[in-house]
Amino acid sequence: MNRLKKIFSCQAEAAPHTQEGGSRGRLRALGDDEKQAKRQAILDAADGLFAQRHDLANVADIALAAGLAKGTVYLYFQSKEEIYLALHLRHTEQFLGALIERLNAAQPFRFDEMTALANEHLLSASNYLPLGACCIGFPAGAVPAAASENFQSCLTAWLESAGAGLERHFPKLPCGEGARLLNHSYAIMVGLYSLMRSEQSGNAKCPQIKGMGSFQEEALLALTRYWTQVAGIDDSPTKPQAKSQGRNRK
C-alpha cells in the first residue's frame, strides 16, 4: 500500500487558482479537506453531466450541478477542458490503481483478470472511452500547460508501474514492453470505440462488416488476439467471435 501511495502521489491535486484578491482570502480560509471536497464535487458534477450528454458541459452548468458559484469553479479549473481532463485522469487512476494493486500481489495474474478489470473500468463504464475520445480531440491550448504536464506525468508513472508488474507475471514480455502493451491496448479500445460509434451513426466512411459483435465483444476479442502474440497468453477465450457468428447463422 505504501508503494501505491508513492506512485499515486504524482497526482497532487492542482492548487486552486487565486487571481482575485477577495477570492484568495476566502480560499485560504478553507482547510485542505474542504478544498479537496469542492474539487471532487466539481468533477462529480462534470461526470454526471457527461453521462447524460456524452459531450462537454460548460462551466456554468457544471457549477450549477455542483451547487457552487461559477467563479468558485474557476478558482480550481481554468476551462471546461481542464475539468474533463482531470476527470479522465481520475477515471484512469481508478483503473490503473486497481490493476497495479492486483499485479503487486503474490498470486499469479491471469489474462481473464485483466479483461475483467478492463471490462469493469473501461469497456462497460459509460463515460471512460467517450470522455477519453473527447480529451484526445482537445485543440492546442485548451488545457493549461501545467495540467497537461500533470496528466502526462501521472499517466506515464502509472503505465510504467503497471507495465513492470505485467512483465513479472508474463515472462515473455521484455523489460519496458509491459507499458507499451498497455498503451497499445488502450489505443485499440479507443480506435475501435470511435470506429464502431461512427458505424452506428450511419457514417458512410466506416466499413460495414458482417458478423461483427458488440463493441465489448469486439474489443475483448481484439485484446485477446493482441495479448496472445505479445504476452504469450492462451488464446482460447474467443467466445465473443463465436457468439457473434452464432447470431449471424440464425
N, C-alpha and C positions, 0 to 999 in steps of 0.2 A: 504493500500500500504506500510506503514511503517513496518507492520508485515511481509509482503512478503520480504522486503529488509533485515530484520533481519534474516529471515530463509535462504535466499539465500546468505547471507554474508559468509556462511561456504565455498562457492566455491570461495575463494580468488584465483585469477589466480596465478598459480605457478610462482614464480620468475625465470627468465631465469638463466640458469647455466652459470657460469663465471669462467671456469677453466684457460683460457689462458689470459695472461696479455693484449695483443693487443685487443682481443675481449672485454675484460672487459671495457676498456676505451671507445670503440665505443658504447657499450651498455648503459653505464651510461650517455652518451650524449643524448640518446633518452628520450623523455618525456613519461610519463605513457600511454598517449593515443596512441602514436606510437608503444610502446611495445605491447599494447593490440591489436592494429591493425595487427601487424605482427603475433601474436599468433593466432588470428582469421583467418588470411589468410592461415596459415598452416592447421588449422582444416578444413577450407572451401575446400582447395585443396585435403586433405585426404578424405573428404566427397564425392567430385566429382569423385575421382578415385575409391572409394569403390562402388559407384553407377554403374560404368562401369564394374568392375571386380567381385564384391562381394567377394573380397579377399583383404588381406592387401597389400598395395603398399609399396615398400621400401622407405627409407628416401630420396634417390636421386631423385626418381620420384616425391615424394611429394614436394620437394624443387623446382624442375623444374616447376611443375604445379602452385606453389605459387609465382613463379618469384623471388625466393630467393636463395642464395648460400646454399649448403648443410651444411656448417659449421654454418650458421646462424640458421638453424633448430635445430642443436644440442645445441645451446645456450638456447633453450626453452624446448626441449624434448630429453631424453637420448636414446630413441629407438622408432621404429615404433609402438610397442605395447603400449608405453606410449601415443603416439599421438592418437591412436584409442581408448584407454580407456578414454582419455579426450574428444574425440568426442562423445563417447557413453554417457558420463556424460552430455554433452551439450544437446544431444537429450532428455535424461531423464529429465533434468531441464525444457525443453520446455513443456513436457507432464505434469509433476507433478506441475509445476508452474501454468499452465492453470487450472489444477484440484483444487489446493489449493485456487486460486483466486475465482473460482466459489463456492467452498464449504464455503468460508468466507462471501459470500453474504447472505442477509437475506432470499431470496426466497427459498422455498423447493427445494431440489435437487432430481431429478428423475433418475432412473436407465438408461433410454434411453439417458440421457445426458452423463452418464458415458460411455456407449457404443459408443456414437458419438465421445467423446474425444479419447477413445481407438482406434477407427477406424481411426480417423484423424492422430493421432500421432504415433500409433504403428502398427496396422494391415495393413493399406494401405500405410504406409510410406515404401519406397523401401529399406531403409538402417537400420531401427531400429532393427528389430528382427534378420536379418542376422548378423549385427555387434554385437548385444548382444550375439548371439550364439558363435561368434568368441572370444569375450572377456572372456566368461566363460571357453573357452578351452586354455587360455594362460598358458604356463608352468610356474612353480615356478621360480621366479627371473626375469621373462621377463619384469616386470614393477618395477621401483624403489619403495622401501617401502613407501616413503613419498607420492607418487602419489596414491598408493593403499590405504593408510590410508585416504587420502583426499577423494577418491571416496567413501569409506565405510562410512566416517563421514557425507558427504553430503547426500548420499542416505538414511542413517538412519534418519537424521533430516527431510528430505522431507517426507519420509514414515510416520514418527510419526506425523507430522503436518497434512498431508492428512488423515491419519487414524483417528485422533481426529475429523477432520471435518466430516468424514463419520459417526462416532459414534453420532454426533449431529443430523445428518439427518436420520439415521436409528437406532431407539431406541433399536432394537433387539440386536445390537452389544454391548457386554460388553466392559468395559474400556480396551484398549490395543488391542482389536480384529480387529480394523479398519486397522491398519498397517499390521497385519497378513493376513487379507483378500486381501489386495493389493499385498503382497508378494506372496501369493499362486496363485493369479490370473495371475501374471507375469510368474510364473513357469508353469502354464497351457499353456499359449500362447507360451513360448519358447519351451516347450516339444512338443506341437502339431505341431509347425512350423518345428522342427527338424525331427519329425516322418513323416510328410507329404512331406517334401522336399526329404527325403530318399526314400519314396514310389514312388515319381515322377521320381526319378533317376533309378528306377528298382532294388533297394536294396532288395535282396531275404529275408532279415531278417525282413522286415516290413510287417504288415498284409495288406491284400487286402480285404477291407470291402465294400460290395455292398451298394449303397445308400449314400455314402459319398459326401458331397458338397465341395465347395472350402474351402481353408484354412480360409478365413474371415468368411464364413458361419459357419464352424465347431467351430471356436474359439468363436464366439458370442453365439452359442448355448451352448457350454460348460460353458462359463461365466454366462449365464443366469441361467442355472441349478444350478451352484455352489452358486451364489448370492441368489437364491431363498431359498436355505437351510440355508445359513449362515446369510444373512442380512434380510430375510423375504420379499423380493421384490415379486411383482406379476410376475408369470412365464408365462404370456400369450404370450410374444413375441418370439414364437418358429417358426417364419417364415423360417429361414434357413433350418430346418429339413423338413418342408412341401415342400419347394421349391426343395430340393434335391430329396425327394421321388417322387415328381411330374415328375422330369426328367426321373427317372428310370421306371416309369409306362408307359411312352410313347413307 
